[in-house]
Amino acid sequence: MTITIPPELEADFATLAQTEGVSPEEYLRQLVEREVRSKLPARKPLKSLYGVLAQYGPAPSAEEIDENRKEMFRNFAREDDEW
């Protein structure tokens, strides 16, 4: 994409870019980017995984998990059990 800038504006533009410490091309890119982003609808921020899972409370501890496994498999059939 090519943009033509009138000569009288080009000098002012170069001065502004110099005060920002960037090239005129980079300054123009930043201006266009700001303008385009200001016209786009705001994006809804994403929830972190912690926020999504917060409703379930804290995770069980390793001891609680071991206890639950023992309870779940307490009456599970074993090889030494007869039918």
Sequence and secondary structure as in RCSB ss.txt:
>XXXX:A:sequence
MTITIPPELEADFATLAQTEGVSPEEYLRQLVEREVRSKLPARKPLKSLYGVLAQYGPAPSAEEIDENRKEMFRN
FAREDDEW
>XXXX:A:secstr
      HHHHHHHHHHHHHHTS HHHHHHHHHHHHHHHHS        HHHHHGGG S   HHHHHHHHHHHTTT
S  TT   
